[in-house]
Amino acid sequence: MIKKGENVPLGKYYITVVVFIENDQGQFLLQKRVQNKDGKWATTGGHPKSGQSSLEGIVAEIEEELGINVKQNELTLFKTIQTEDDFVDLYY
């Protein structure tokens, strides 16, 4: 397990999840970050907890950050991007 703030060992990766939520008018939901008090606008996302799948992680992040309950079957994984030390799963 890699804990937040730790260096990622060579050959190991962590998972990042991000969701893009669009309404019927083609508008995307952004959140204003207040937790770290920088006030910037951002997409919703984070890192699944140990033992969670990517899909379980993004459902939990949406609930935690936006207070919206979504079902796993309402989300679609549309891209996975590999970076130097993580896999980023993008959901719609």
ABEGO torsion letter per residue (X at the ends): XBBBGBBBBBGBBBBBBBBBBBBAAGBBBBBBBAAAGAGBBBBBEEBBBBGBBAAAAAAAAAAAAAGBBBBAAABBBABBBBBAABBBBBBX
